[in-house]
């Protein structure tokens, strides 16, 4: 990484400063025009052509280094925020299974062993005497009293009210919640990808900033040495040397700050990528930014309304809330059930007298039941869900307003970024030429070191502007893609 920074410094210094005896004429390499570039030409978002500033940006590039796409891929794959959002889908699937279980008849299977208390099953009963109708006969009996029972029961219950009025809407709500969860995962993926690109370009900005700071320090050191020579020869005042020395100290401070900024940006990118490997800038910032949507703002807005995953998730949640409200309203109705059961037990208590053998019996019936408390509870629940539904509608309206603003910011931000890039390119050329002329004037004794320091400051600002505009252009593209619902 240290050798890369040295090469960055050499490249930036040689290209930005332009102090060679022969003027530097940068020529852009031949480009293969992509289909996207051809489509965007003539649109307000068309790519500007390469110039000398592009060669300066290319000096920051490390072949085989980390690109923003690679960083995004790794950060998305290891993001804990995305993993947490994915649990929403599992939660929704569980809710769908619970609701589906209420749509089918309820089957209960019971195996039972019981100890029974002994009872006196002996006595007499009176019958008519068949030989003499005027007389009665007392007949003694003594039934066995069994004190243990083994039984198995199977009961099937189907509630029309619970299944059709409550469970069916709840199942539909759960299905909508699954759809909403999938869209939320997609939205979170876009957010993570956007944050990843921002982190990567913050690293690129810090890397380039250190190169510019090193260049400024080297220029200040060189200027201090020249000024010392002029002072010794009596061609410059000592106050000029003091100004240059102050400039050199300020450049040293700027280098240390740039190193600190680079360390912070590097650690931030490493933390998001879950790696300890030091990144290098493997993206050529001089390359044209392709893949920018070429539609007008109105078309991009409509596209965002159709495709934004967070908006689609919220709309699916609204539909789920409607079904949940219907389910709660269904809970106010009387419950109509049909029931059937079969028992196989020894002894079977329905067999008289009791016998030490297994016997099978069954029963079937219908039940209608209504509890006022359940109706009141369902009424309260429906009011809560109605409030949630109204809040969800308000959230949809609020998000649509935010999308309008985000699309406008992304679209016009892209236009502004392209203008800033073109302005930075022109400003760099002007600053380089101004610095060269001022330096020659200083050597000829026409101007003093103060004028040269001002020209040098303008050149440094122009260098920073070129880097900032190149990075800003890429962040503006990511902002626009995220605004219309695409992965940045």
Buried (B, 14 or more C-beta within 10 A) or exposed (E): EEEBBEBBBBBBBBBBBBBEEEEBEBEEEEEEEEEBBEBBEEEEBBBBEBBBBBBBBBBBBBEEBBBBBBBBBBBBEBBEEBEEBBEBBEBBBEBBEEBBEBBEBBEEEEEEEEEEEEEEBEEEEEEEEEEEEEEEEEEEEEBEBBEEBEBBBBBBBBBBBBBBBBBBBBBBBBBBBBBBBBBBBBBBBBBBBBBBBBBBBBBBBBBBBBBBBBBBBBBBBBBBEBBBEBBEEEEBBEEBBEBBBEBBEBBBEBBEEBBEBBEEBBEBBBEBBEBEEEBBBBBBBBBBBBEBBBBEBEEBBEBBBEEBBBBBBBBBBBBBBBBBBBBBBBBBBEBBBBBBBBBBBBBBBEEEEBBEEEBEEEEEEEEEEEEEEBBEBBEEBBEEBBEBBEEBBEBBEEBBEBBBEBBBBBBBBBBBBBEBBBEBBEBBBEBBBBBBEBBEBBEEEEBBBEBBBBBBBBBBBBBBBBBBBBBBBBBBBBBBBBBBBBBB
